[in-house]
């Protein structure tokens, strides 16, 4: 997921085993006052696209 986000211009760190429990991977982002509403809208859209592309729950 983090690689797909980065490829679309969104930097998000992936945390996975052994940092978090097996099967409990996480994505970490940081938002600052310097981000515009447009930046946040883009990030939400990119997260949605990457999530759909990975098709996590349809396997």
N, C-alpha and C positions, 0 to 999 in steps of 0.2 A: 504494500500500500504506500509506504513512504517513498519508494522509488517511483511509483506512478505519479504521486503528487509532485515530487521534485522535477520530474520530466515535464510537468505542466506549470512550473514556476512557483510551487508552494513548498516551502521548507518545513518539514515536519519529521520529528525523530520517532523512529519505531523502537519500542522496548519489548523484548521477548525473552523467553527462557534463556539463561537462568536469572535474569534481572527481575522478572515477574514469574508467577507460577505457570507451569506448563499449560498451554491452551488459553492463557489470559493475556495475550499480547495487547499492547496499548500504542496509541499514537499521541505524541505530545506536541502541542502548538503553543505559541505565545502571541498574544495580541497586545498592541500598545496604542497609546493615544495618537501616534503618528499614522496609524492605519486609517484610511478613509472608509466610508460606507461601501464605496465601490470595491475597495480591496477585500473587504469582508464578504461582499456578495460574490466576488470572483472565487474566493477560497471555498465558500459553501458550494458553489456550482462545481468546482473541481473535485471536492471531496465526494460529491454525489456521483459524478461521472466515473471516478476511479472505483468507488464502491460497487456501482452497477457493473462495471467492466470485470471486476474480480468475481462477481457472482457468488459471494460467500454462502448464501443460504439455499442455493438451488443445486447443490451437489448430491 
